[in-house]
Amino acid sequence: MSAATGSPAPPARGAERDEEWLAARAARLKRYRTAIVLSVVFVLLLLGAYRAYPQRAAVNRPPPFTIALHHQRGVVSSLDVNVRLLADGTSTLEIVANLPSAEPVTPLQGTLRISQEVSGAACPGQRCRIKRDHDGTLVVGFGSGAAGSSSPGVYQYTLLTLSFRAQGFAWDSNGLSLEATLPSVTSTSCVVACMSSDTPVNFTYNVAGGAAYSWTGGPTPSAVSPVVVWYLTLGQLPSPTTVSATDLGAYNKDTVLTFVAGAILGIAGGALVGAIQEFMDSESRSAAKRAARRERRGAARGR
């Protein structure tokens, strides 16, 4: 208050500048309000499209591996190869050679060659030798395992169980696509013929939900639930075989999500275009107002 007149004191110059700046800022925000709102909508829709788009890990096709058996004598009636991928990332490979009960239990030797990186390989309870070949291939040499009953009509067997850690050994899946490798199997160094081209070779992979897959490439599984099984013969496995599969339910779901993500992305693009257009229109209107003010000031000075 002024002591002489009792009226409010004039504001300080700095306060006037602050008020002018705040007024100018409020006018600017009001001018670009629509453009700002559309920009925020664009960012939110872009995030929504990213979240809606199906995110799946890459599927790696497992490298090939080979099982070579060296049976000194007698006949191998069938061979079972079981691969299990455990929840902790450990893979277990079990090879069972079934021998006719009439045959004497003779040593079965073999070499398992895995041309992919594994770690922590171990053969629990088996006479097993693990080494690396000169090219980095894992070579597992094994001898006879436990012998089964020699009762008539009952198979004897020798068994190798190999546990190790590997990324996507034998099969890999991301819930949509699956890639698997069936090893080649050879039989050599037999005194008499121990395996023929008709010898059954059975593969069991613990793929969950195998019934939901459409199998393409390679042999079609003989059974898909609760695990995936191939009943093949030695003659069908001259070299490692690749098998592919697609979960049709997951494929349809991903197709819908991709369409939704595309639709959201299209709306987001419209919001972005609208924001740019509104910004340009606001700039044009502001420039026109400034030009009109300059023109009025010039006309006033001319009087």
C-alpha atoms as a printed R data frame, in Angstrom:
    type eleno elety resid chain resno      x        y       z
1   ATOM     1    CA   MET     A     1  0.000    0.000   0.000
2   ATOM     2    CA   SER     A     2  1.197    3.563  -0.713
3   ATOM     3    CA   ALA     A     3  1.456    5.563   2.515
4   ATOM     4    CA   ALA     A     4  0.294    8.794   0.787
5   ATOM     5    CA   THR     A     5 -2.670    7.501  -1.215
6   ATOM     6    CA   GLY     A     6 -3.501    4.168   0.415
7   ATOM     7    CA   SER     A     7 -3.511    2.476  -3.045
8   ATOM     8    CA   PRO     A     8 -1.623   -0.805  -3.798
9   ATOM     9    CA   ALA     A     9  2.041   -0.346  -4.657
10  ATOM    10    CA   PRO     A    10  2.897   -0.983  -8.313
11  ATOM    11    CA   PRO     A    11  4.319   -4.498  -8.889
12  ATOM    12    CA   ALA     A    12  8.050   -4.855  -9.206
13  ATOM    13    CA   ARG     A    13  9.490   -5.137 -12.664
14  ATOM    14    CA   GLY     A    14 10.569   -8.746 -12.086
15  ATOM    15    CA   ALA     A    15  7.070   -9.732 -11.001
16  ATOM    16    CA   GLU     A    16  5.658   -8.183 -14.166
17  ATOM    17    CA   ARG     A    17  8.060  -10.267 -16.258
18  ATOM    18    CA   ASP     A    18  7.050  -13.421 -14.409
19  ATOM    19    CA   GLU     A    19  3.376  -12.718 -14.993
20  ATOM    20    CA   GLU     A    20  4.010  -12.005 -18.657
21  ATOM    21    CA   TRP     A    21  6.029  -15.221 -19.021
22  ATOM    22    CA   LEU     A    22  3.309  -17.261 -17.308
23  ATOM    23    CA   ALA     A    23  0.641  -15.667 -19.456
24  ATOM    24    CA   ALA     A    24  2.659  -16.345 -22.610
25  ATOM    25    CA   ARG     A    25  3.245  -19.950 -21.538
26  ATOM    26    CA   ALA     A    26 -0.452  -20.496 -20.795
27  ATOM    27    CA   ALA     A    27 -1.342  -19.046 -24.198
28  ATOM    28    CA   ARG     A    28  1.219  -21.326 -25.890
29  ATOM    29    CA   LEU     A    29 -0.108  -24.424 -24.122
30  ATOM    30    CA   LYS     A    30 -3.644  -23.467 -25.048
31  ATOM    31    CA   ARG     A    31 -2.564  -22.933 -28.650
32  ATOM    32    CA   TYR     A    32 -0.875  -26.364 -28.892
33  ATOM    33    CA   ARG     A    33 -3.227  -28.233 -26.558
34  ATOM    34    CA   THR     A    34 -4.758  -30.387 -29.245
35  ATOM    35    CA   ALA     A    35 -1.369  -31.212 -30.754
36  ATOM    36    CA   ILE     A    36 -0.028  -32.182 -27.314
37  ATOM    37    CA   VAL     A    37 -3.025  -34.391 -26.573
38  ATOM    38    CA   LEU     A    38 -2.682  -36.158 -29.936
39  ATOM    39    CA   SER     A    39  1.045  -36.677 -29.333
40  ATOM    40    CA   VAL     A    40  0.343  -38.308 -25.959
41  ATOM    41    CA   VAL     A    41 -2.299  -40.521 -27.569
42  ATOM    42    CA   PHE     A    42  0.234  -41.536 -30.237
43  ATOM    43    CA   VAL     A    43  2.818  -42.575 -27.620
44  ATOM    44    CA   LEU     A    44  0.247  -44.575 -25.617
45  ATOM    45    CA   LEU     A    45 -1.039  -46.349 -28.720
46  ATOM    46    CA   LEU     A    46  2.515  -47.113 -29.817
47  ATOM    47    CA   LEU     A    47  3.197  -48.756 -26.459
48  ATOM    48    CA   GLY     A    48 -0.101  -50.643 -26.741
49  ATOM    49    CA   ALA     A    49  0.838  -51.963 -30.186
50  ATOM    50    CA   TYR     A    50  4.207  -53.119 -28.869
51  ATOM    51    CA   ARG     A    51  2.567  -54.931 -25.966
52  ATOM    52    CA   ALA     A    52 -0.055  -56.543 -28.214
53  ATOM    53    CA   TYR     A    53  2.450  -57.806 -30.791
54  ATOM    54    CA   PRO     A    54  3.366  -61.451 -30.007
55  ATOM    55    CA   GLN     A    55  6.845  -61.700 -28.532
56  ATOM    56    CA   ARG     A    56  8.521  -65.074 -28.985
57  ATOM    57    CA   ALA     A    57 12.103  -66.173 -28.621
58  ATOM    58    CA   ALA     A    58 14.052  -67.386 -31.618
59  ATOM    59    CA   VAL     A    59 14.087  -71.139 -32.237
60  ATOM    60    CA   ASN     A    60 17.471  -72.646 -33.008
61  ATOM    61    CA   ARG     A    61 17.658  -75.770 -35.120
62  ATOM    62    CA   PRO     A    62 19.684  -78.258 -33.056
63  ATOM    63    CA   PRO     A    63 22.987  -79.321 -34.641
64  ATOM    64    CA   PRO     A    64 23.208  -82.934 -35.827
65  ATOM    65    CA   PHE     A    65 24.581  -85.745 -33.725
66  ATOM    66    CA   THR     A    66 25.446  -89.360 -34.471
67  ATOM    67    CA   ILE     A    67 25.249  -92.585 -32.477
68  ATOM    68    CA   ALA     A    68 27.746  -95.251 -33.576
69  ATOM    69    CA   LEU     A    69 27.437  -98.698 -31.950
70  ATOM    70    CA   HIS     A    70 30.208 -101.287 -31.886
71  ATOM    71    CA   HIS     A    71 28.754 -104.621 -30.869
72  ATOM    72    CA   GLN     A    72 31.247 -107.464 -30.634
73  ATOM    73    CA   ARG     A    73 28.804 -110.264 -31.384
74  ATOM    74    CA   GLY     A    74 25.132 -111.160 -31.425
75  ATOM    75    CA   VAL     A    75 22.139 -109.165 -32.575
76  ATOM    76    CA   VAL     A    76 20.642 -105.878 -31.367
77  ATOM    77    CA   SER     A    77 16.889 -106.402 -31.582
78  ATOM    78    CA   SER     A    78 15.989 -102.722 -31.242
79  ATOM    79    CA   LEU     A    79 17.411  -99.433 -30.086
80  ATOM    80    CA   ASP     A    80 15.637  -96.829 -27.950
81  ATOM    81    CA   VAL     A    81 16.855  -93.232 -27.830
82  ATOM    82    CA   ASN     A    82 15.180  -91.053 -25.204
83  ATOM    83    CA   VAL     A    83 15.835  -87.325 -24.824
84  ATOM    84    CA   ARG     A    84 14.464  -85.361 -21.889
85  ATOM    85    CA   LEU     A    85 14.814  -81.634 -21.305
86  ATOM    86    CA   LEU     A    86 14.422  -80.884 -17.601
87  ATOM    87    CA   ALA     A    87 13.154  -77.672 -16.034
88  ATOM    88    CA   ASP     A    88 16.629  -76.715 -14.778
89  ATOM    89    CA   GLY     A    89 18.035  -76.737 -18.331
90  ATOM    90    CA   THR     A    90 19.709  -80.143 -17.987
91  ATOM    91    CA   SER     A    91 19.325  -82.530 -20.904
92  ATOM    92    CA   THR     A    92 19.338  -86.289 -20.422
93  ATOM    93    CA   LEU     A    93 20.080  -88.651 -23.287
94  ATOM    94    CA   GLU     A    94 19.356  -92.325 -22.696
95  ATOM    95    CA   ILE     A    95 20.312  -95.036 -25.152
96  ATOM    96    CA   VAL     A    96 18.920  -98.523 -24.613
97  ATOM    97    CA   ALA     A    97 20.068 -101.408 -26.798
98  ATOM    98    CA   ASN     A    98 17.671 -104.344 -26.498
99  ATOM    99    CA   LEU     A    99 19.156 -107.811 -26.971
100 ATOM   100    CA   PRO     A   100 17.196 -111.057 -27.520
101 ATOM   101    CA   SER     A   101 17.030 -113.141 -24.359
102 ATOM   102    CA   ALA     A   102 18.500 -116.122 -26.214
103 ATOM   103    CA   GLU     A   103 21.698 -114.214 -26.880
104 ATOM   104    CA   PRO     A   104 24.491 -114.157 -24.318
105 ATOM   105    CA   VAL     A   105 25.044 -110.793 -22.715
106 ATOM   106    CA   THR     A   106 28.073 -109.556 -24.621
107 ATOM   107    CA   PRO     A   107 29.786 -106.191 -24.313
108 ATOM   108    CA   LEU     A   108 28.156 -103.415 -26.261
109 ATOM   109    CA   GLN     A   109 30.407 -100.505 -27.007
110 ATOM   110    CA   GLY     A   110 29.506  -97.274 -28.677
111 ATOM   111    CA   THR     A   111 30.560  -93.795 -29.588
112 ATOM   112    CA   LEU     A   112 28.228  -90.830 -29.311
113 ATOM   113    CA   ARG     A   113 29.346  -87.808 -31.302
114 ATOM   114    CA   ILE     A   114 27.592  -84.521 -30.502
115 ATOM   115    CA   SER     A   115 28.612  -81.606 -32.705
116 ATOM   116    CA   GLN     A   116 27.297  -78.892 -30.434
117 ATOM   117    CA   GLU     A   117 28.416  -77.177 -27.260
118 ATOM   118    CA   VAL     A   118 27.501  -78.999 -24.060
119 ATOM   119    CA   SER     A   119 28.829  -78.670 -20.539
120 ATOM   120    CA   GLY     A   120 28.828  -80.753 -17.407
121 ATOM   121    CA   ALA     A   121 28.573  -84.024 -19.352
122 ATOM   122    CA   ALA     A   122 28.401  -87.025 -17.040
123 ATOM   123    CA   CYS     A   123 27.584  -90.706 -17.340
124 ATOM   124    CA   PRO     A   124 26.238  -91.690 -13.922
125 ATOM   125    CA   GLY     A   125 26.803  -95.315 -13.021
126 ATOM   126    CA   GLN     A   126 28.290  -96.198 -16.401
127 ATOM   127    CA   ARG     A   127 31.721  -96.983 -17.702
128 ATOM   128    CA   CYS     A   128 32.028  -93.917 -19.847
129 ATOM   129    CA   ARG     A   129 34.821  -91.861 -21.357
130 ATOM   130    CA   ILE     A   130 34.173  -88.269 -22.402
131 ATOM   131    CA   LYS     A   131 36.596  -86.234 -24.457
132 ATOM   132    CA   ARG     A   132 36.697  -83.466 -27.032
133 ATOM   133    CA   ASP     A   133 37.721  -84.248 -30.566
134 ATOM   134    CA   HIS     A   134 40.154  -81.977 -32.381
135 ATOM   135    CA   ASP     A   135 37.253  -80.060 -33.952
136 ATOM   136    CA   GLY     A   136 35.490  -79.545 -30.621
137 ATOM   137    CA   THR     A   137 33.021  -82.414 -31.112
138 ATOM   138    CA   LEU     A   138 32.027  -84.129 -27.887
139 ATOM   139    CA   VAL     A   139 32.918  -87.821 -28.111
140 ATOM   140    CA   VAL     A   140 31.437  -90.200 -25.552
141 ATOM   141    CA   GLY     A   141 32.747  -93.753 -25.466
142 ATOM   142    CA   PHE     A   142 30.720  -96.237 -23.426
143 ATOM   143    CA   GLY     A   143 30.699  -99.925 -22.538
144 ATOM   144    CA   SER     A   144 28.041 -102.330 -21.315
145 ATOM   145    CA   GLY     A   145 25.411 -101.214 -18.867
146 ATOM   146    CA   ALA     A   146 23.139 -103.336 -16.718
147 ATOM   147    CA   ALA     A   147 21.852 -106.593 -18.186
148 ATOM   148    CA   GLY     A   148 18.188 -107.444 -18.033
149 ATOM   149    CA   SER     A   149 16.507 -110.756 -17.281
150 ATOM   150    CA   SER     A   150 17.497 -113.741 -19.385
151 ATOM   151    CA   SER     A   151 14.076 -115.376 -19.009
152 ATOM   152    CA   PRO     A   152 12.554 -116.674 -22.266
153 ATOM   153    CA   GLY     A   153 10.831 -113.986 -24.250
154 ATOM   154    CA   VAL     A   154 12.322 -111.185 -22.173
155 ATOM   155    CA   TYR     A   155 14.838 -108.818 -23.679
156 ATOM   156    CA   GLN     A   156 18.219 -108.239 -22.193
157 ATOM   157    CA   TYR     A   157 19.591 -104.736 -22.600
158 ATOM   158    CA   THR     A   158 22.567 -102.509 -22.219
159 ATOM   159    CA   LEU     A   159 22.074  -98.923 -21.205
160 ATOM   160    CA   LEU     A   160 23.903  -95.603 -21.477
161 ATOM   161    CA   THR     A   161 22.564  -92.556 -19.647
162 ATOM   162    CA   LEU     A   162 24.298  -89.268 -20.431
163 ATOM   163    CA   SER     A   163 23.413  -86.063 -18.579
164 ATOM   164    CA   PHE     A   164 24.674  -82.646 -19.638
165 ATOM   165    CA   ARG     A   165 23.733  -79.028 -20.159
166 ATOM   166    CA   ALA     A   166 23.074  -77.758 -23.667
167 ATOM   167    CA   GLN     A   167 20.895  -75.119 -25.277
168 ATOM   168    CA   GLY     A   168 18.203  -76.780 -27.365
169 ATOM   169    CA   PHE     A   169 19.764  -80.218 -27.566
170 ATOM   170    CA   ALA     A   170 17.845  -82.502 -29.972
171 ATOM   171    CA   TRP     A   171 14.839  -80.149 -29.987
172 ATOM   172    CA   ASP     A   172 14.004  -76.517 -29.328
173 ATOM   173    CA   SER     A   173 10.651  -74.730 -29.181
174 ATOM   174    CA   ASN     A   174  9.219  -71.307 -28.361
175 ATOM   175    CA   GLY     A   175  5.606  -72.380 -28.004
176 ATOM   176    CA   LEU     A   176  4.847  -71.657 -31.664
177 ATOM   177    CA   SER     A   177  7.567  -73.328 -33.729
178 ATOM   178    CA   LEU     A   178  9.553  -76.451 -32.988
179 ATOM   179    CA   GLU     A   179 12.783  -77.658 -34.542
180 ATOM   180    CA   ALA     A   180 14.101  -81.140 -33.814
181 ATOM   181    CA   THR     A   181 16.984  -83.313 -34.957
182 ATOM   182    CA   LEU     A   182 16.905  -87.094 -35.094
183 ATOM   183    CA   PRO     A   183 20.440  -88.516 -34.994
184 ATOM   184    CA   SER     A   184 21.881  -90.900 -37.494
185 ATOM   185    CA   VAL     A   185 22.612  -94.380 -36.152
186 ATOM   186    CA   THR     A   186 25.347  -96.663 -37.422
187 ATOM   187    CA   SER     A   187 26.497 -100.122 -36.378
188 ATOM   188    CA   THR     A   188 30.033 -101.212 -37.178
189 ATOM   189    CA   SER     A   189 32.791 -103.624 -36.104
190 ATOM   190    CA   CYS     A   190 30.477 -106.607 -35.691
191 ATOM   191    CA   VAL     A   191 31.799 -110.128 -35.899
192 ATOM   192    CA   VAL     A   192 28.374 -111.075 -37.214
193 ATOM   193    CA   ALA     A   193 25.604 -108.837 -38.399
194 ATOM   194    CA   CYS     A   194 24.247 -107.094 -35.302
195 ATOM   195    CA   MET     A   195 21.856 -104.576 -36.861
196 ATOM   196    CA   SER     A   196 20.115 -104.601 -40.219
197 ATOM   197    CA   SER     A   197 18.350 -101.852 -42.118
198 ATOM   198    CA   ASP     A   198 15.079 -103.182 -40.632
199 ATOM   199    CA   THR     A   199 16.236 -102.973 -37.015
200 ATOM   200    CA   PRO     A   200 13.750 -100.767 -35.101
201 ATOM   201    CA   VAL     A   201 15.129  -97.500 -33.758
202 ATOM   202    CA   ASN     A   202 12.686  -95.648 -31.511
203 ATOM   203    CA   PHE     A   203 13.056  -91.998 -30.486
204 ATOM   204    CA   THR     A   204 11.208  -90.442 -27.558
205 ATOM   205    CA   TYR     A   205 11.386  -86.661 -26.964
206 ATOM   206    CA   ASN     A   206  9.551  -85.151 -23.999
207 ATOM   207    CA   VAL     A   207  7.916  -82.364 -26.009
208 ATOM   208    CA   ALA     A   208  4.918  -81.043 -24.092
209 ATOM   209    CA   GLY     A   209  1.700  -80.533 -26.056
210 ATOM   210    CA   GLY     A   210  2.889  -82.467 -29.085
211 ATOM   211    CA   ALA     A   211 -0.695  -83.092 -30.183
212 ATOM   212    CA   ALA     A   212 -1.167  -79.372 -30.873
213 ATOM   213    CA   TYR     A   213  1.599  -79.313 -33.473
214 ATOM   214    CA   SER     A   214  1.326  -79.719 -37.215
215 ATOM   215    CA   TRP     A   215  4.423  -81.672 -38.217
216 ATOM   216    CA   THR     A   216  6.227  -80.850 -41.457
217 ATOM   217    CA   GLY     A   217  9.598  -81.893 -42.786
218 ATOM   218    CA   GLY     A   218 11.134  -85.171 -41.762
219 ATOM   219    CA   PRO     A   219  9.215  -88.238 -40.578
220 ATOM   220    CA   THR     A   220  5.821  -87.746 -38.951
221 ATOM   221    CA   PRO     A   221  5.734  -88.813 -35.285
222 ATOM   222    CA   SER     A   222  4.068  -92.123 -34.523
223 ATOM   223    CA   ALA     A   223  2.662  -90.756 -31.251
224 ATOM   224    CA   VAL     A   224  2.392  -87.204 -29.919
225 ATOM   225    CA   SER     A   225  0.966  -87.565 -26.409
226 ATOM   226    CA   PRO     A   226  2.099  -87.460 -23.649
227 ATOM   227    CA   VAL     A   227  5.506  -87.396 -25.365
228 ATOM   228    CA   VAL     A   228  6.532  -87.375 -29.019
229 ATOM   229    CA   VAL     A   229  7.678  -90.759 -30.364
230 ATOM   230    CA   TRP     A   230  9.076  -91.851 -33.712
231 ATOM   231    CA   TYR     A   231  9.157  -95.563 -34.567
232 ATOM   232    CA   LEU     A   232 11.729  -95.820 -37.337
233 ATOM   233    CA   THR     A   233 14.233  -98.318 -38.682
234 ATOM   234    CA   LEU     A   234 17.970  -98.156 -39.064
235 ATOM   235    CA   GLY     A   235 17.613  -97.849 -42.835
236 ATOM   236    CA   GLN     A   236 15.680  -94.589 -42.410
237 ATOM   237    CA   LEU     A   237 18.544  -92.938 -40.539
238 ATOM   238    CA   PRO     A   238 21.552  -92.776 -42.869
239 ATOM   239    CA   SER     A   239 22.158  -89.196 -41.736
240 ATOM   240    CA   PRO     A   240 20.764  -86.847 -39.085
241 ATOM   241    CA   THR     A   241 17.201  -85.812 -39.935
242 ATOM   242    CA   THR     A   242 15.571  -82.470 -39.172
243 ATOM   243    CA   VAL     A   243 11.913  -82.193 -38.208
244 ATOM   244    CA   SER     A   244  9.818  -79.025 -38.003
245 ATOM   245    CA   ALA     A   245  6.432  -78.370 -36.438
246 ATOM   246    CA   THR     A   246  4.027  -75.481 -35.827
247 ATOM   247    CA   ASP     A   247  1.456  -75.140 -33.063
248 ATOM   248    CA   LEU     A   248 -1.639  -74.138 -35.058
249 ATOM   249    CA   GLY     A   249 -3.467  -72.818 -31.979
250 ATOM   250    CA   ALA     A   250 -0.549  -70.565 -31.096
251 ATOM   251    CA   TYR     A   251 -0.242  -69.570 -34.767
252 ATOM   252    CA   ASN     A   252 -3.899  -68.476 -34.923
253 ATOM   253    CA   LYS     A   253 -3.539  -66.575 -31.648
254 ATOM   254    CA   ASP     A   254 -0.403  -64.817 -32.891
255 ATOM   255    CA   THR     A   255 -2.178  -63.935 -36.137
256 ATOM   256    CA   VAL     A   256 -5.013  -62.257 -34.223
257 ATOM   257    CA   LEU     A   257 -2.564  -60.405 -31.962
258 ATOM   258    CA   THR     A   258 -0.549  -59.266 -34.979
259 ATOM   259    CA   PHE     A   259 -3.729  -57.920 -36.599
260 ATOM   260    CA   VAL     A   260 -4.674  -56.105 -33.373
261 ATOM   261    CA   ALA     A   261 -1.183  -54.652 -33.060
262 ATOM   262    CA   GLY     A   262 -1.330  -53.493 -36.678
263 ATOM   263    CA   ALA     A   263 -4.726  -51.864 -36.145
264 ATOM   264    CA   ILE     A   264 -3.483  -50.047 -33.043
265 ATOM   265    CA   LEU     A   265 -0.377  -48.969 -34.916
266 ATOM   266    CA   GLY     A   266 -2.556  -47.595 -37.719
267 ATOM   267    CA   ILE     A   267 -4.613  -45.563 -35.245
268 ATOM   268    CA   ALA     A   268 -1.381  -44.351 -33.632
269 ATOM   269    CA   GLY     A   269 -0.159  -43.212 -37.041
270 ATOM   270    CA   GLY     A   270 -3.370  -41.260 -37.538
271 ATOM   271    CA   ALA     A   271 -2.881  -39.582 -34.145
272 ATOM   272    CA   LEU     A   272  0.687  -38.647 -35.091
273 ATOM   273    CA   VAL     A   273 -0.411  -37.168 -38.417
274 ATOM   274    CA   GLY     A   274 -3.167  -35.257 -36.616
275 ATOM   275    CA   ALA     A   275 -0.690  -33.928 -34.043
276 ATOM   276    CA   ILE     A   276  1.674  -32.710 -36.767
277 ATOM   277    CA   GLN     A   277 -1.172  -31.125 -38.733
278 ATOM   278    CA   GLU     A   278 -2.572  -29.425 -35.630
279 ATOM   279    CA   PHE     A   279  0.877  -28.097 -34.722
280 ATOM   280    CA   MET     A   280  1.344  -26.669 -38.213
281 ATOM   281    CA   ASP     A   281 -2.158  -25.127 -38.170
282 ATOM   282    CA   SER     A   282 -1.475  -23.557 -34.766
283 ATOM   283    CA   GLU     A   283  1.768  -22.114 -36.066
284 ATOM   284    CA   SER     A   284 -0.022  -20.711 -39.121
285 ATOM   285    CA   ARG     A   285 -2.749  -19.127 -36.990
286 ATOM   286    CA   SER     A   286 -0.153  -17.677 -34.609
287 ATOM   287    CA   ALA     A   287  1.863  -16.241 -37.509
288 ATOM   288    CA   ALA     A   288 -1.295  -14.718 -39.012
289 ATOM   289    CA   LYS     A   289 -2.196  -13.090 -35.671
290 ATOM   290    CA   ARG     A   290  1.317  -11.669 -35.287
291 ATOM   291    CA   ALA     A   291  1.204  -10.262 -38.809
292 ATOM   292    CA   ALA     A   292 -2.201   -8.688 -38.136
293 ATOM   293    CA   ARG     A   293 -0.907   -7.057 -34.925
294 ATOM   294    CA   ARG     A   294  2.113   -5.641 -36.715
295 ATOM   295    CA   GLU     A   295 -0.145   -4.296 -39.430
296 ATOM   296    CA   ARG     A   296 -2.439   -2.589 -36.888
297 ATOM   297    CA   ARG     A   297  0.526   -1.082 -35.033
298 ATOM   298    CA   GLY     A   298  1.937    0.204 -38.319
299 ATOM   299    CA   ALA     A   299 -1.424    1.739 -39.260
300 ATOM   300    CA   ALA     A   300 -1.696    3.377 -35.826
301 ATOM   301    CA   ARG     A   301  1.755    4.942 -36.122
302 ATOM   302    CA   GLY     A   302  0.868    6.188 -39.626
303 ATOM   303    CA   ARG     A   303 -2.011    8.251 -38.265
